[in-house]
Amino acid sequence: MKGLAAIGVAGLIAMAGALWFSTNPTVVVAKIAPVQPNAALPVFKPVPTKLSGGL
């Protein structure tokens, strides 16, 4: 029974996908820009360890 339910759900998802792409959906295009340096961002400093001779 679980297998039959899974096949039914897969069919519904496939039909929804076909309907979505057949109606020419509007796709949001994000503008990608390079990251700008910001002085307000925190700076991560290396932690001294015994291996580096810092402790």
Phi, psi and omega in degrees: 000322179294324179295319179294320178295321180295320178295320178297317179295319178298321178295318179296320178295320179295319179293321178295321178294318179296319178295318180300313184280341179279342181264012178055071183292153176276122181256130179280127179254119180275138177277123181260123180234152178294152181287131179266142177295141182226125182290342182279349180285142179291150180253131178267120182259147179296142179270127180292141179231169177297325182295323180274355179083015183273345181253000000 
